């Protein structure tokens, strides 16, 4: 029993030791003291209770103190609890201080919480970044397409990183400026001869307004000649005009055919009326016989006249079904 009690006490002591060293990081406190950072045991225990890694806060304080940047543990704890990247902010502050860039802790934390890499922003502010635009196609006034590629040298503007537009806006504005400058050129040869006019015109428009960057220069890296858009448009217009003319001609032809068919129908209708009128002649003759207005001799004379007329027509070749006179 005594052995079991002893083992239990030893076990409790070991657990207590580990819990004490976890909640009271004595080693970290000693390191901070020898590094010139004032942090108490109570503050370290409070960090543990607030689920803040003491090593991140203390090591960041040590780095900042050695670089001559005065910060308090409370400042770093607040930024950590807000979801910020404390070591990255410290690196950015040190880099800005060495480069004589005015960057306060409040600005750095605001940039970091805005989702931007504040350390990278300071590096871009010190060493400008070159952004290559995609191929930008534009058409000059003479109808020739030009394809340009530009290199944009930018420097981060720390004062506008929070709320400022990013690289996509810079590229879009530069592309728009290239299209405008090429489109305003009277000839594509003018652009090919002086491509620097494009960069000067685009740079003078202040495209970095409202962005997180400052444009230092815009250089046209390459200009290629594309398709002859003007000639293609003229060809397409001519083909469209031809199709319209063909459609109108077909419409006129269809109308002419319709008129022709209508005239044939009218001719057939007239022939039908003539035949109908001729069919009434025998009836009229019979009626004349019955009424006494036509005698037998008169009828024979009429028959003789008709026969004589048919014979004359046959001889002259103008009669229907008549034979041609022999020579």
C-alpha positions in Angstrom: 0.0 0.0 0.0 2.8 2.4 0.8 4.4 1.6 -2.6 1.2 2.3 -4.4 0.7 5.6 -2.5 4.3 6.6 -3.3 3.8 5.8 -7.0 0.5 7.8 -7.0 2.2 10.8 -5.5 5.1 10.6 -8.0 2.6 10.4 -10.8 0.7 13.4 -9.5 3.9 15.3 -9.2 4.9 14.5 -12.7 1.6 15.6 -14.1 1.7 18.8 -12.0 5.2 19.5 -13.2 4.1 19.2 -16.9 1.1 21.4 -16.2 3.2 24.0 -14.5 5.8 24.1 -17.3 2.9 24.3 -19.8 1.1 27.2 -18.2 4.2 28.8 -16.8 6.8 28.8 -19.6 9.8 29.6 -17.4 12.3 29.0 -20.1 10.5 31.5 -22.4 10.3 34.0 -19.6 14.1 33.7 -19.0 14.8 34.1 -22.7 12.7 37.3 -22.7 14.4 38.7 -19.7 17.9 38.2 -21.1 16.7 39.7 -24.5 15.5 42.9 -22.8 11.8 42.2 -23.2 9.7 43.0 -20.2 7.1 40.3 -19.9 5.9 38.8 -16.6 5.0 35.2 -15.6 1.4 36.4 -15.1 1.2 37.7 -18.7 2.6 34.4 -20.1 0.0 32.4 -18.0 -2.7 34.8 -19.3 -1.6 34.1 -22.9 -2.1 30.3 -22.3 -5.5 30.9 -20.8 -6.5 33.0 -23.8 -5.2 30.3 -26.1 -2.4 32.5 -27.5 0.9 30.8 -28.1 3.4 32.6 -25.9 6.3 31.7 -28.1 4.9 33.6 -31.1 4.3 36.8 -29.0 7.6 36.6 -27.1 9.7 35.8 -30.1 8.1 38.5 -32.1 8.7 41.0 -29.2 12.3 39.9 -29.0 12.8 40.4 -32.8 11.1 43.8 -32.7 13.1 45.0 -29.6 16.4 44.0 -31.2 15.4 46.0 -34.3 14.6 49.0 -32.2 10.8 48.9 -32.6 8.9 49.5 -29.4 5.9 47.3 -29.0 4.0 45.8 -26.1 2.7 42.3 -25.6 -0.8 43.6 -25.6 -0.4 45.0 -29.1 0.7 41.7 -30.5 -2.0 39.7 -28.5 -4.7 42.0 -29.9 -3.5 41.5 -33.5 -3.2 37.7 -33.0 -6.7 37.4 -31.5 -8.0 39.5 -34.5 -6.7 36.8 -36.9 -3.5 38.5 -38.0 -0.1 37.2 -38.8 2.1 38.6 -36.1 5.5 37.4 -37.3 4.8 38.7 -40.8 3.8 42.1 -39.4 7.1 42.3 -37.4 9.1 41.4 -40.5 7.3 44.1 -42.5 8.0 46.7 -39.8 11.7 45.9 -39.6 12.0 45.9 -43.4 10.2 49.2 -43.7 12.3 50.7 -40.9 15.6 49.7 -42.6 14.4 51.1 -45.9 13.4 54.4 -44.3 9.7 53.8 -45.2 7.1 55.3 -42.9 5.0 52.4 -41.8 3.4 52.3 -38.4 2.2 49.3 -36.5 -1.4 50.3 -36.9 -1.0 50.6 -40.7 0.8 47.2 -40.9 -1.9 45.4 -38.9 -4.6 47.0 -41.0 -2.9 45.9 -44.2 -2.4 42.4 -42.7 -6.1 42.1 -41.6 -7.2 43.3 -45.0 -5.9 40.1 -46.4 -2.7 41.4 -48.1 0.8 40.3 -47.5 2.2 43.3 -45.7 5.8 42.0 -45.9 5.5 41.4 -49.6 4.0 44.9 -50.0 7.0 46.4 -48.3 9.4 44.4 -50.5 7.5 45.7 -53.6 7.7 49.2 -52.2 11.5 48.8 -51.9 12.1 46.7 -55.1 9.5 47.6 -57.8 7.7 44.8 -59.4 7.3 44.2 -63.2 3.9 43.1 -64.4 3.6 41.7 -68.0 0.2 42.4 -69.6 -1.4 39.8 -71.8 -1.6 40.4 -75.6 -3.7 43.4 -76.3 -5.3 43.6 -79.7 -6.4 47.0 -81.1 -7.2 48.4 -84.6 -5.7 51.5 -86.0 -7.6 54.0 -88.1 -6.5 52.4 -91.3 -8.1 49.1 -90.4 -4.9 47.2 -89.5 -4.9 45.2 -86.3 -1.9 45.5 -83.9 -1.2 43.1 -81.0 0.9 44.7 -78.2 2.5 43.4 -75.0 3.5 45.9 -72.3 5.7 45.7 -69.2 4.3 47.7 -66.3 6.7 48.6 -63.5 4.8 49.2 -60.2 5.7 50.1 -56.7 3.4 49.3 -53.7 1.7 52.3 -52.2 1.4 51.4 -48.5 -1.0 54.2 -47.8 -3.5 52.8 -50.3 -3.1 49.1 -49.7 -6.2 49.0 -47.6 -9.1 49.4 -50.0 -7.0 50.0 -53.1 -7.4 48.0 -56.3 -5.0 45.2 -57.2 -2.9 44.1 -60.1 -6.0 43.1 -62.2 -7.2 46.7 -62.2 -3.8 47.9 -63.3 -3.6 45.4 -66.2 -7.2 46.2 -67.3 -6.5 50.0 -67.3 -3.2 49.6 -69.2 -4.9 47.4 -71.7 -7.7 49.9 -72.2 -5.1 52.7 -72.6 -3.2 50.7 -75.2 -6.4 50.1 -77.2 -7.3 53.8 -77.1 -3.9 55.0 -78.1 -3.7 52.5 -81.0 -7.2 53.3 -82.1 -6.5 57.0 -82.2 -3.4 56.5 -84.5 -4.0 57.4 -88.1 -2.0 54.5 -89.4 -0.5 51.3 -88.0 2.9 52.3 -89.5 2.9 55.3 -87.1 2.5 53.0 -84.1 5.2 50.6 -85.4 7.6 53.5 -86.0 7.1 55.1 -82.5 5.8 52.6 -80.0 7.0 54.8 -77.2 4.1 57.2 -78.0 1.7 54.5 -76.6 3.6 54.2 -73.3 3.8 58.0 -72.9 0.1 58.4 -73.6 -1.0 55.6 -71.3 1.4 56.7 -68.5 0.0 60.3 -68.7 -3.5 59.1 -67.9 -2.9 58.4 -64.2 -4.0 54.8 -64.3 -2.8 54.1 -60.8 -5.5 56.3 -59.2 -7.4 54.4 -56.5 -5.1 51.3 -56.7 -2.6 49.9 -54.2 0.3 50.6 -56.6 2.1 53.5 -58.1 3.0 53.0 -61.8 6.6 53.9 -62.4 6.8 53.1 -66.1 5.0 51.4 -69.0 7.2 49.9 -71.7 5.9 48.4 -74.9 7.8 45.1 -75.1 6.4 43.9 -78.5 4.1 45.0 -81.3 2.9 42.6 -84.0 0.8 43.2 -87.0 -2.5 41.2 -87.0 -5.3 40.9 -89.5 -6.5 43.5 -91.9 -9.8 44.2 -90.1 -10.8 47.0 -92.4 -10.5 44.9 -95.5 -12.4 42.1 -93.8 -15.2 44.3 -92.8 -15.4 45.7 -96.3 -15.5 42.2 -97.7 -18.2 41.1 -95.3 -20.2 44.3 -96.2 -19.9 43.6 -99.9 -21.0 40.0 -99.4 -24.0 41.2 -97.4 -24.9 43.8 -100.1 -24.6 41.0 -102.7 -27.0 38.8 -100.8 -29.4 41.7 -100.4 -29.3 42.4 -104.1 -29.8 38.8 -105.0 -32.8 38.6 -102.6 -34.3 41.7 -104.3 -33.7 40.3 -107.8 -35.3 37.0 -106.8 -38.3 39.0 -105.4 -38.6 40.9 -108.7 -38.4 37.6 -110.7 -41.0 36.0 -108.6 -43.3 39.0 -109.1 -42.7 38.8 -112.8 -43.6 35.1 -112.9 -46.7 35.8 -110.9 -47.8 38.6 -113.3 -47.1 36.3 -116.2 -49.2 33.5 -114.7 -51.9 36.0 -114.0 -51.9 37.2 -117.6 -52.1 33.6 -118.9 -55.1 33.0 -116.6 -56.8 36.1 -118.0 -56.1 35.0 -121.6 -57.6 31.6 -120.8 -60.6 33.3 -119.3 -61.0 35.4 -122.4 -60.8 32.4 -124.7 -63.4 30.7 -122.5 -65.7 33.6 -123.0 -65.1 33.6 -126.8 -65.9 29.9 -127.0 -69.0 30.5 -124.8 -70.1 33.3 -127.1 -69.4 31.1 -130.3 -71.6 28.4 -128.7 -74.5 30.8 -128.7 -74.3 31.4 -132.4 -76.2 28.1 -133.4 -78.8 28.9 -130.9 -79.3 32.4 -132.3 -79.6 31.0 -135.9 -82.1 28.4 -134.7 -84.1 31.2 -133.0 -83.9 33.3 -136.1 -85.4 30.3 -138.1 -88.2 29.9 -135.6 -89.0 33.6 -135.6 -88.9 33.9 -139.3 -86.0 36.4 -139.4 -83.8 34.1 -141.3 -84.8 32.1 -144.4 -83.3 29.0 -145.9 -81.7 30.9 -148.8 -80.2 33.3 -146.4 -78.7 30.5 -144.4 -77.3 28.8 -147.6 -75.7 32.2 -148.6 -74.1 32.5 -145.2 -72.8 28.9 -145.5 -71.3 29.8 -148.9 -69.7 32.9 -147.6 -68.2 31.0 -144.7 -66.9 28.2 -147.0 -65.5 30.8 -149.4 -63.7 32.6 -146.5 -62.2 29.3 -145.2 -61.0 28.5 -148.8 -59.4 31.9 -149.1 -57.7 31.6 -145.7 -56.5 28.1 -146.6 -55.0 29.3 -149.9 -53.3 32.3 -148.2 -52.0 30.1 -145.4 -53.6 32.3 -142.6 -56.4 29.9 -141.8 -56.3 27.5 -138.9 -55.0 24.2 -139.9 -54.5 25.4 -143.5 -51.7 24.1 -145.7 -49.0 26.3 -147.0 -49.3 27.3 -150.7 -47.0 25.4 -153.0 -44.5 27.3 -155.0 
